[in-house]
């Protein structure tokens, strides 16, 4: 049976967000540096409104008993220490869905931008699609890059890979539309990422044309995603009967 990712997100927020009155804390699993994007300080957050069958972060994504709550300022100081030590200019949240506890995210971005860091919002775009005001808030903050990660190239593939209702794929596209409408620029501030490990070439071409209809520039800056076959990911794919056409090994 398919689940509704918007309702799932509301459930998850009750377990990973904490309203402190003057700020919203979020549950984190860890903070770390890494070589993605040429070097970035990352906070791995607990909780997502999708349950992708190829997810690398399954160990902590849905484990609400793990981790620790951090206020935006506390999380920012953890990220900043890593960035200063490593010489990074980029910060991000990853692992779970950063637009859950969105007030926490926006406060964290504000702190980052004041110190001239750029912030990458890695998102599935579902909440941005269902709540246009999130796109408008992100657009107010110069120095934000929104990377929308599509789970497949069609509504049926989205449902197969995530277990969510097929309509969720349309919300991902609506997320891109809302970001464009809010004034964010394709390629410099909006990056479409597409999981193509399970997709046919013809379906990929059809979806790329769909993105180009929104803005022709989007087709020129797609971040092509393929499954990284970590041992646990490979086990899950076998369990679900999914065979990737394209993949890399760690």
ChimeraX commands (.cxc) that place a marker at each C-alpha (Angstrom):
marker #1 position 0.00,0.00,0.00 radius 0.5
marker #1 position 1.32,3.43,-0.94 radius 0.5
marker #1 position 1.79,6.16,1.70 radius 0.5
marker #1 position 1.21,9.90,1.37 radius 0.5
marker #1 position 4.61,11.64,1.75 radius 0.5
marker #1 position 3.03,14.89,2.96 radius 0.5
marker #1 position 1.19,13.10,5.78 radius 0.5
marker #1 position 4.32,11.06,6.49 radius 0.5
marker #1 position 6.27,14.30,6.79 radius 0.5
marker #1 position 3.79,15.64,9.36 radius 0.5
marker #1 position 4.26,12.46,11.39 radius 0.5
marker #1 position 8.05,12.62,11.15 radius 0.5
marker #1 position 8.17,16.27,12.22 radius 0.5
marker #1 position 6.52,15.34,15.52 radius 0.5
marker #1 position 9.51,13.07,16.23 radius 0.5
marker #1 position 12.43,15.17,14.99 radius 0.5
marker #1 position 11.39,18.82,15.54 radius 0.5
marker #1 position 11.18,20.62,18.88 radius 0.5
marker #1 position 9.72,24.11,19.28 radius 0.5
marker #1 position 11.75,26.03,21.87 radius 0.5
marker #1 position 9.67,29.17,21.62 radius 0.5
marker #1 position 12.38,31.37,20.13 radius 0.5
marker #1 position 13.70,28.69,17.73 radius 0.5
marker #1 position 13.06,25.18,16.42 radius 0.5
marker #1 position 15.55,22.43,17.20 radius 0.5
marker #1 position 16.11,19.47,14.88 radius 0.5
marker #1 position 17.43,16.00,15.55 radius 0.5
marker #1 position 20.87,15.30,14.05 radius 0.5
marker #1 position 22.73,12.04,13.74 radius 0.5
marker #1 position 26.19,13.53,13.16 radius 0.5
marker #1 position 28.24,16.35,11.64 radius 0.5
marker #1 position 31.08,15.68,9.20 radius 0.5
marker #1 position 33.21,17.02,6.39 radius 0.5
marker #1 position 33.39,15.48,2.94 radius 0.5
marker #1 position 34.60,15.89,-0.63 radius 0.5
marker #1 position 31.17,16.40,-2.26 radius 0.5
marker #1 position 30.91,19.67,-4.22 radius 0.5
marker #1 position 34.67,20.06,-3.86 radius 0.5
marker #1 position 34.46,20.14,-0.07 radius 0.5
marker #1 position 31.48,20.73,2.21 radius 0.5
marker #1 position 30.51,20.62,5.88 radius 0.5
marker #1 position 27.46,18.41,6.35 radius 0.5
marker #1 position 24.90,17.79,9.05 radius 0.5
marker #1 position 23.19,14.41,8.77 radius 0.5
marker #1 position 19.59,14.93,9.92 radius 0.5
marker #1 position 17.21,12.27,11.13 radius 0.5
marker #1 position 13.81,11.99,9.47 radius 0.5
marker #1 position 12.50,12.00,5.91 radius 0.5
marker #1 position 9.08,12.09,4.24 radius 0.5
marker #1 position 10.19,9.42,1.74 radius 0.5
marker #1 position 11.45,5.89,2.29 radius 0.5
marker #1 position 13.51,5.32,-0.86 radius 0.5
marker #1 position 14.44,1.70,-1.39 radius 0.5
marker #1 position 17.98,2.64,-2.43 radius 0.5
marker #1 position 18.63,5.10,0.42 radius 0.5
marker #1 position 22.21,5.09,1.76 radius 0.5
marker #1 position 21.10,6.71,5.05 radius 0.5
marker #1 position 18.67,3.99,6.12 radius 0.5
marker #1 position 20.63,3.27,9.33 radius 0.5
marker #1 position 19.62,6.56,10.92 radius 0.5
marker #1 position 17.00,8.11,8.61 radius 0.5
marker #1 position 13.99,6.72,10.50 radius 0.5
marker #1 position 15.64,6.03,13.89 radius 0.5
marker #1 position 13.97,8.61,16.10 radius 0.5
marker #1 position 15.64,7.07,19.17 radius 0.5
marker #1 position 19.06,8.07,17.84 radius 0.5
marker #1 position 20.77,11.42,17.65 radius 0.5
marker #1 position 20.52,14.67,19.54 radius 0.5
marker #1 position 18.52,17.88,19.21 radius 0.5
marker #1 position 20.41,20.97,18.12 radius 0.5
marker #1 position 19.14,24.53,17.86 radius 0.5
marker #1 position 19.96,26.37,14.61 radius 0.5
marker #1 position 22.82,28.18,16.34 radius 0.5
marker #1 position 24.23,24.99,17.86 radius 0.5
marker #1 position 24.03,23.17,14.52 radius 0.5
marker #1 position 25.61,26.10,12.72 radius 0.5
marker #1 position 28.56,26.23,15.12 radius 0.5
marker #1 position 29.20,22.52,14.53 radius 0.5
marker #1 position 29.16,23.05,10.76 radius 0.5
marker #1 position 31.27,26.20,10.99 radius 0.5
marker #1 position 33.98,24.49,13.04 radius 0.5
marker #1 position 34.29,21.81,10.36 radius 0.5
marker #1 position 34.31,24.40,7.57 radius 0.5
marker #1 position 36.99,26.54,9.24 radius 0.5
marker #1 position 39.19,23.52,9.96 radius 0.5
marker #1 position 38.86,22.17,6.40 radius 0.5
marker #1 position 38.73,25.46,4.52 radius 0.5
marker #1 position 35.23,24.80,3.15 radius 0.5
marker #1 position 32.92,27.52,1.82 radius 0.5
marker #1 position 29.82,25.30,1.51 radius 0.5
marker #1 position 27.41,23.94,4.14 radius 0.5
marker #1 position 24.47,21.55,3.83 radius 0.5
marker #1 position 22.03,19.22,5.56 radius 0.5
marker #1 position 21.77,15.70,4.18 radius 0.5
marker #1 position 20.70,12.16,5.10 radius 0.5
marker #1 position 17.08,13.13,5.78 radius 0.5
marker #1 position 14.80,15.80,4.33 radius 0.5
marker #1 position 15.98,19.31,5.33 radius 0.5
marker #1 position 12.65,21.05,4.62 radius 0.5
marker #1 position 11.10,19.18,7.52 radius 0.5
marker #1 position 11.38,21.54,10.52 radius 0.5
marker #1 position 11.61,24.29,7.91 radius 0.5
marker #1 position 11.93,27.12,10.45 radius 0.5
marker #1 position 15.07,25.42,11.74 radius 0.5
marker #1 position 16.44,25.23,8.20 radius 0.5
marker #1 position 15.73,28.89,7.42 radius 0.5
marker #1 position 17.38,30.06,10.66 radius 0.5
marker #1 position 20.39,27.86,9.95 radius 0.5
marker #1 position 20.68,29.32,6.44 radius 0.5
marker #1 position 20.51,32.88,7.83 radius 0.5
marker #1 position 23.38,32.18,10.22 radius 0.5
marker #1 position 25.43,30.63,7.42 radius 0.5
marker #1 position 24.91,33.50,4.97 radius 0.5
marker #1 position 25.90,36.12,7.55 radius 0.5
marker #1 position 29.34,34.53,7.63 radius 0.5
marker #1 position 29.49,34.35,3.81 radius 0.5
marker #1 position 29.03,30.60,3.51 radius 0.5
marker #1 position 26.89,29.25,0.68 radius 0.5
marker #1 position 24.20,26.80,1.72 radius 0.5
marker #1 position 23.05,23.87,-0.40 radius 0.5
marker #1 position 19.50,22.65,0.28 radius 0.5
marker #1 position 19.42,19.01,-0.82 radius 0.5
marker #1 position 15.73,18.20,-1.02 radius 0.5
marker #1 position 13.20,15.92,-2.67 radius 0.5
marker #1 position 11.15,19.06,-3.31 radius 0.5
marker #1 position 7.84,17.64,-2.08 radius 0.5
marker #1 position 7.22,20.24,0.62 radius 0.5
marker #1 position 8.41,23.03,-1.67 radius 0.5
marker #1 position 5.85,21.75,-4.15 radius 0.5
marker #1 position 3.01,21.68,-1.63 radius 0.5
marker #1 position 3.96,24.88,0.22 radius 0.5
marker #1 position 4.97,27.63,-2.25 radius 0.5
marker #1 position 5.91,29.94,0.61 radius 0.5
marker #1 position 8.98,27.80,1.29 radius 0.5
marker #1 position 10.27,28.61,-2.21 radius 0.5
marker #1 position 9.57,32.29,-1.57 radius 0.5
marker #1 position 11.50,32.21,1.72 radius 0.5
marker #1 position 14.46,30.48,0.07 radius 0.5
marker #1 position 14.45,33.04,-2.74 radius 0.5
marker #1 position 14.86,35.86,-0.18 radius 0.5
marker #1 position 18.19,34.41,0.87 radius 0.5
marker #1 position 20.97,35.17,-1.59 radius 0.5
marker #1 position 23.63,32.46,-1.53 radius 0.5
marker #1 position 21.27,29.47,-1.38 radius 0.5
marker #1 position 21.45,26.64,-3.91 radius 0.5
marker #1 position 18.46,24.28,-4.05 radius 0.5
marker #1 position 19.22,20.82,-5.39 radius 0.5
marker #1 position 15.96,18.97,-6.09 radius 0.5
marker #1 position 16.50,15.21,-6.27 radius 0.5
marker #1 position 13.94,13.39,-8.43 radius 0.5
marker #1 position 13.32,9.78,-7.52 radius 0.5
marker #1 position 13.07,8.35,-11.00 radius 0.5
marker #1 position 11.75,9.93,-14.20 radius 0.5
marker #1 position 8.01,9.18,-14.02 radius 0.5
marker #1 position 5.22,8.91,-11.49 radius 0.5
marker #1 position 5.18,5.11,-11.73 radius 0.5
marker #1 position 8.93,4.86,-11.23 radius 0.5
marker #1 position 8.72,7.30,-8.31 radius 0.5
marker #1 position 6.12,5.07,-6.67 radius 0.5
marker #1 position 8.16,1.92,-7.28 radius 0.5
marker #1 position 11.36,3.40,-5.85 radius 0.5
marker #1 position 9.87,5.19,-2.85 radius 0.5
marker #1 position 6.70,3.28,-2.01 radius 0.5
marker #1 position 4.87,6.64,-1.98 radius 0.5
marker #1 position 1.76,7.57,-3.94 radius 0.5
marker #1 position 2.54,8.30,-7.61 radius 0.5
marker #1 position 1.20,11.86,-7.25 radius 0.5
marker #1 position 4.30,12.66,-5.25 radius 0.5
marker #1 position 6.29,12.86,-8.46 radius 0.5
marker #1 position 4.10,15.73,-9.62 radius 0.5
marker #1 position 4.84,17.54,-6.36 radius 0.5
marker #1 position 8.55,17.25,-7.09 radius 0.5
marker #1 position 7.98,18.97,-10.42 radius 0.5
marker #1 position 5.76,21.55,-8.73 radius 0.5
marker #1 position 8.66,22.23,-6.38 radius 0.5
marker #1 position 10.81,23.24,-9.36 radius 0.5
marker #1 position 7.97,25.40,-10.71 radius 0.5
marker #1 position 7.56,27.16,-7.36 radius 0.5
marker #1 position 11.30,27.85,-7.10 radius 0.5
marker #1 position 11.32,29.34,-10.61 radius 0.5
marker #1 position 8.23,31.41,-9.85 radius 0.5
marker #1 position 9.87,32.71,-6.68 radius 0.5
marker #1 position 12.74,34.04,-8.77 radius 0.5
marker #1 position 15.49,31.50,-8.21 radius 0.5
marker #1 position 17.66,31.04,-11.28 radius 0.5
marker #1 position 18.11,27.69,-13.01 radius 0.5
marker #1 position 21.58,26.16,-12.80 radius 0.5
marker #1 position 23.07,28.79,-10.48 radius 0.5
marker #1 position 20.39,28.50,-7.77 radius 0.5
marker #1 position 18.26,25.52,-8.86 radius 0.5
marker #1 position 19.93,22.21,-9.72 radius 0.5
marker #1 position 17.75,19.29,-10.84 radius 0.5
marker #1 position 19.18,15.91,-9.82 radius 0.5
marker #1 position 17.70,12.75,-11.29 radius 0.5
marker #1 position 18.09,9.17,-10.08 radius 0.5
marker #1 position 18.47,7.24,-13.36 radius 0.5
marker #1 position 19.77,3.88,-12.15 radius 0.5
marker #1 position 16.46,2.20,-12.91 radius 0.5
marker #1 position 15.28,4.27,-15.90 radius 0.5
marker #1 position 15.08,3.49,-19.61 radius 0.5
marker #1 position 16.82,5.90,-21.98 radius 0.5
marker #1 position 13.57,6.86,-23.68 radius 0.5
marker #1 position 11.89,7.70,-20.37 radius 0.5
marker #1 position 14.89,9.78,-19.33 radius 0.5
marker #1 position 14.71,11.77,-22.57 radius 0.5
marker #1 position 10.98,12.36,-22.07 radius 0.5
marker #1 position 11.53,13.69,-18.56 radius 0.5
marker #1 position 14.43,15.92,-19.59 radius 0.5
marker #1 position 12.12,17.46,-22.21 radius 0.5
marker #1 position 9.56,18.02,-19.44 radius 0.5
marker #1 position 12.14,19.89,-17.38 radius 0.5
marker #1 position 13.14,21.94,-20.43 radius 0.5
marker #1 position 9.51,22.98,-20.82 radius 0.5
marker #1 position 9.73,24.58,-17.38 radius 0.5
marker #1 position 12.96,26.37,-18.31 radius 0.5
marker #1 position 15.31,25.34,-21.15 radius 0.5
marker #1 position 18.37,25.96,-18.99 radius 0.5
marker #1 position 17.39,23.18,-16.57 radius 0.5
marker #1 position 18.21,20.53,-19.16 radius 0.5
marker #1 position 21.81,21.75,-19.31 radius 0.5
marker #1 position 22.67,21.40,-15.61 radius 0.5
marker #1 position 21.16,18.08,-14.55 radius 0.5
marker #1 position 23.06,16.26,-11.81 radius 0.5
marker #1 position 22.77,12.62,-12.87 radius 0.5
marker #1 position 22.43,10.35,-9.85 radius 0.5
marker #1 position 23.15,6.63,-9.81 radius 0.5
marker #1 position 22.98,4.15,-6.98 radius 0.5
marker #1 position 26.14,3.65,-4.97 radius 0.5
marker #1 position 26.17,-0.06,-4.26 radius 0.5
marker #1 position 27.15,-0.05,-0.62 radius 0.5
marker #1 position 26.69,-3.59,0.75 radius 0.5
marker #1 position 23.53,-2.65,2.67 radius 0.5
marker #1 position 22.05,-0.90,-0.38 radius 0.5
marker #1 position 22.74,-3.95,-2.52 radius 0.5
marker #1 position 20.97,-6.16,0.04 radius 0.5
marker #1 position 17.92,-3.90,0.05 radius 0.5
marker #1 position 17.73,-3.81,-3.74 radius 0.5
marker #1 position 17.80,-7.61,-3.87 radius 0.5
marker #1 position 15.06,-7.74,-1.26 radius 0.5
marker #1 position 12.86,-5.44,-3.33 radius 0.5
marker #1 position 13.73,-7.15,-6.63 radius 0.5
marker #1 position 15.25,-3.97,-8.05 radius 0.5
marker #1 position 18.10,-4.31,-10.55 radius 0.5
marker #1 position 19.94,-1.08,-11.33 radius 0.5
marker #1 position 20.93,-0.50,-14.94 radius 0.5
marker #1 position 23.54,2.04,-13.88 radius 0.5
marker #1 position 25.51,2.06,-10.62 radius 0.5
marker #1 position 28.89,2.66,-9.04 radius 0.5
marker #1 position 30.64,0.74,-6.31 radius 0.5
marker #1 position 32.16,2.52,-3.32 radius 0.5
marker link #1:1,2 radius 0.2
marker link #1:2,3 radius 0.2
marker link #1:3,4 radius 0.2
marker link #1:4,5 radius 0.2
marker link #1:5,6 radius 0.2
marker link #1:6,7 radius 0.2
marker link #1:7,8 radius 0.2
marker link #1:8,9 radius 0.2
marker link #1:9,10 radius 0.2
marker link #1:10,11 radius 0.2
marker link #1:11,12 radius 0.2
marker link #1:12,13 radius 0.2
marker link #1:13,14 radius 0.2
marker link #1:14,15 radius 0.2
marker link #1:15,16 radius 0.2
marker link #1:16,17 radius 0.2
marker link #1:17,18 radius 0.2
marker link #1:18,19 radius 0.2
marker link #1:19,20 radius 0.2
marker link #1:20,21 radius 0.2
marker link #1:21,22 radius 0.2
marker link #1:22,23 radius 0.2
marker link #1:23,24 radius 0.2
marker link #1:24,25 radius 0.2
marker link #1:25,26 radius 0.2
marker link #1:26,27 radius 0.2
marker link #1:27,28 radius 0.2
marker link #1:28,29 radius 0.2
marker link #1:29,30 radius 0.2
marker link #1:30,31 radius 0.2
marker link #1:31,32 radius 0.2
marker link #1:32,33 radius 0.2
marker link #1:33,34 radius 0.2
marker link #1:34,35 radius 0.2
marker link #1:35,36 radius 0.2
marker link #1:36,37 radius 0.2
marker link #1:37,38 radius 0.2
marker link #1:38,39 radius 0.2
marker link #1:39,40 radius 0.2
marker link #1:40,41 radius 0.2
marker link #1:41,42 radius 0.2
marker link #1:42,43 radius 0.2
marker link #1:43,44 radius 0.2
marker link #1:44,45 radius 0.2
marker link #1:45,46 radius 0.2
marker link #1:46,47 radius 0.2
marker link #1:47,48 radius 0.2
marker link #1:48,49 radius 0.2
marker link #1:49,50 radius 0.2
marker link #1:50,51 radius 0.2
marker link #1:51,52 radius 0.2
marker link #1:52,53 radius 0.2
marker link #1:53,54 radius 0.2
marker link #1:54,55 radius 0.2
marker link #1:55,56 radius 0.2
marker link #1:56,57 radius 0.2
marker link #1:57,58 radius 0.2
marker link #1:58,59 radius 0.2
marker link #1:59,60 radius 0.2
marker link #1:60,61 radius 0.2
marker link #1:61,62 radius 0.2
marker link #1:62,63 radius 0.2
marker link #1:63,64 radius 0.2
marker link #1:64,65 radius 0.2
marker link #1:65,66 radius 0.2
marker link #1:66,67 radius 0.2
marker link #1:67,68 radius 0.2
marker link #1:68,69 radius 0.2
marker link #1:69,70 radius 0.2
marker link #1:70,71 radius 0.2
marker link #1:71,72 radius 0.2
marker link #1:72,73 radius 0.2
marker link #1:73,74 radius 0.2
marker link #1:74,75 radius 0.2
marker link #1:75,76 radius 0.2
marker link #1:76,77 radius 0.2
marker link #1:77,78 radius 0.2
marker link #1:78,79 radius 0.2
marker link #1:79,80 radius 0.2
marker link #1:80,81 radius 0.2
marker link #1:81,82 radius 0.2
marker link #1:82,83 radius 0.2
marker link #1:83,84 radius 0.2
marker link #1:84,85 radius 0.2
marker link #1:85,86 radius 0.2
marker link #1:86,87 radius 0.2
marker link #1:87,88 radius 0.2
marker link #1:88,89 radius 0.2
marker link #1:89,90 radius 0.2
marker link #1:90,91 radius 0.2
marker link #1:91,92 radius 0.2
marker link #1:92,93 radius 0.2
marker link #1:93,94 radius 0.2
marker link #1:94,95 radius 0.2
marker link #1:95,96 radius 0.2
marker link #1:96,97 radius 0.2
marker link #1:97,98 radius 0.2
marker link #1:98,99 radius 0.2
marker link #1:99,100 radius 0.2
marker link #1:100,101 radius 0.2
marker link #1:101,102 radius 0.2
marker link #1:102,103 radius 0.2
marker link #1:103,104 radius 0.2
marker link #1:104,105 radius 0.2
marker link #1:105,106 radius 0.2
marker link #1:106,107 radius 0.2
marker link #1:107,108 radius 0.2
marker link #1:108,109 radius 0.2
marker link #1:109,110 radius 0.2
marker link #1:110,111 radius 0.2
marker link #1:111,112 radius 0.2
marker link #1:112,113 radius 0.2
marker link #1:113,114 radius 0.2
marker link #1:114,115 radius 0.2
marker link #1:115,116 radius 0.2
marker link #1:116,117 radius 0.2
marker link #1:117,118 radius 0.2
marker link #1:118,119 radius 0.2
marker link #1:119,120 radius 0.2
marker link #1:120,121 radius 0.2
marker link #1:121,122 radius 0.2
marker link #1:122,123 radius 0.2
marker link #1:123,124 radius 0.2
marker link #1:124,125 radius 0.2
marker link #1:125,126 radius 0.2
marker link #1:126,127 radius 0.2
marker link #1:127,128 radius 0.2
marker link #1:128,129 radius 0.2
marker link #1:129,130 radius 0.2
marker link #1:130,131 radius 0.2
marker link #1:131,132 radius 0.2
marker link #1:132,133 radius 0.2
marker link #1:133,134 radius 0.2
marker link #1:134,135 radius 0.2
marker link #1:135,136 radius 0.2
marker link #1:136,137 radius 0.2
marker link #1:137,138 radius 0.2
marker link #1:138,139 radius 0.2
marker link #1:139,140 radius 0.2
marker link #1:140,141 radius 0.2
marker link #1:141,142 radius 0.2
marker link #1:142,143 radius 0.2
marker link #1:143,144 radius 0.2
marker link #1:144,145 radius 0.2
marker link #1:145,146 radius 0.2
marker link #1:146,147 radius 0.2
marker link #1:147,148 radius 0.2
marker link #1:148,149 radius 0.2
marker link #1:149,150 radius 0.2
marker link #1:150,151 radius 0.2
marker link #1:151,152 radius 0.2
marker link #1:152,153 radius 0.2
marker link #1:153,154 radius 0.2
marker link #1:154,155 radius 0.2
marker link #1:155,156 radius 0.2
marker link #1:156,157 radius 0.2
marker link #1:157,158 radius 0.2
marker link #1:158,159 radius 0.2
marker link #1:159,160 radius 0.2
marker link #1:160,161 radius 0.2
marker link #1:161,162 radius 0.2
marker link #1:162,163 radius 0.2
marker link #1:163,164 radius 0.2
marker link #1:164,165 radius 0.2
marker link #1:165,166 radius 0.2
marker link #1:166,167 radius 0.2
marker link #1:167,168 radius 0.2
marker link #1:168,169 radius 0.2
marker link #1:169,170 radius 0.2
marker link #1:170,171 radius 0.2
marker link #1:171,172 radius 0.2
marker link #1:172,173 radius 0.2
marker link #1:173,174 radius 0.2
marker link #1:174,175 radius 0.2
marker link #1:175,176 radius 0.2
marker link #1:176,177 radius 0.2
marker link #1:177,178 radius 0.2
marker link #1:178,179 radius 0.2
marker link #1:179,180 radius 0.2
marker link #1:180,181 radius 0.2
marker link #1:181,182 radius 0.2
marker link #1:182,183 radius 0.2
marker link #1:183,184 radius 0.2
marker link #1:184,185 radius 0.2
marker link #1:185,186 radius 0.2
marker link #1:186,187 radius 0.2
marker link #1:187,188 radius 0.2
marker link #1:188,189 radius 0.2
marker link #1:189,190 radius 0.2
marker link #1:190,191 radius 0.2
marker link #1:191,192 radius 0.2
marker link #1:192,193 radius 0.2
marker link #1:193,194 radius 0.2
marker link #1:194,195 radius 0.2
marker link #1:195,196 radius 0.2
marker link #1:196,197 radius 0.2
marker link #1:197,198 radius 0.2
marker link #1:198,199 radius 0.2
marker link #1:199,200 radius 0.2
marker link #1:200,201 radius 0.2
marker link #1:201,202 radius 0.2
marker link #1:202,203 radius 0.2
marker link #1:203,204 radius 0.2
marker link #1:204,205 radius 0.2
marker link #1:205,206 radius 0.2
marker link #1:206,207 radius 0.2
marker link #1:207,208 radius 0.2
marker link #1:208,209 radius 0.2
marker link #1:209,210 radius 0.2
marker link #1:210,211 radius 0.2
marker link #1:211,212 radius 0.2
marker link #1:212,213 radius 0.2
marker link #1:213,214 radius 0.2
marker link #1:214,215 radius 0.2
marker link #1:215,216 radius 0.2
marker link #1:216,217 radius 0.2
marker link #1:217,218 radius 0.2
marker link #1:218,219 radius 0.2
marker link #1:219,220 radius 0.2
marker link #1:220,221 radius 0.2
marker link #1:221,222 radius 0.2
marker link #1:222,223 radius 0.2
marker link #1:223,224 radius 0.2
marker link #1:224,225 radius 0.2
marker link #1:225,226 radius 0.2
marker link #1:226,227 radius 0.2
marker link #1:227,228 radius 0.2
marker link #1:228,229 radius 0.2
marker link #1:229,230 radius 0.2
marker link #1:230,231 radius 0.2
marker link #1:231,232 radius 0.2
marker link #1:232,233 radius 0.2
marker link #1:233,234 radius 0.2
marker link #1:234,235 radius 0.2
marker link #1:235,236 radius 0.2
marker link #1:236,237 radius 0.2
marker link #1:237,238 radius 0.2
marker link #1:238,239 radius 0.2
marker link #1:239,240 radius 0.2
marker link #1:240,241 radius 0.2
marker link #1:241,242 radius 0.2
marker link #1:242,243 radius 0.2
marker link #1:243,244 radius 0.2
marker link #1:244,245 radius 0.2
marker link #1:245,246 radius 0.2
marker link #1:246,247 radius 0.2
marker link #1:247,248 radius 0.2
marker link #1:248,249 radius 0.2
marker link #1:249,250 radius 0.2
view
